[in-house]
């Protein structure tokens, strides 16, 4: 199954300093609105990413690295070195 998500840069307000800034990284709308409920999209910054998802797999399935070794990757990463 193919899934496409829209990612944008957002204008948000810092909760401590109350200053407006533009996010450094693109994010989906639900994430931006969690950060700032009145976040605004930056026009022209849309990036669409397409992912292939196997509907038969229920979550991430990454085997742990052998004892004493690390694979240098985060648990959320799907790429292999």
C-alpha positions, 0 to 999 in steps of 0.5 A: 500500500502506498501512502503520501504525506504532506510536509511543510515548514511552519510559522510557530510561536515559542511558548517561552519567549513568545517570538515567532519563528519558522521551523527548521524542518518540515512537519505534518500538520498534526505535529505542527498544531501540537507544537503551536495550535495557531501554526501557519504553513509557509507557502511554497515549502510543501514537500510530498513524501511517498512511503510503501507500507505492508498492511500485513506488518503490525509495526516496526520489526527490527531485530536487536543487534548482537550482544556487544555490537551496535548497528548505529541506527535508531530503532525507528530507522528502516534502512540498513547499513 
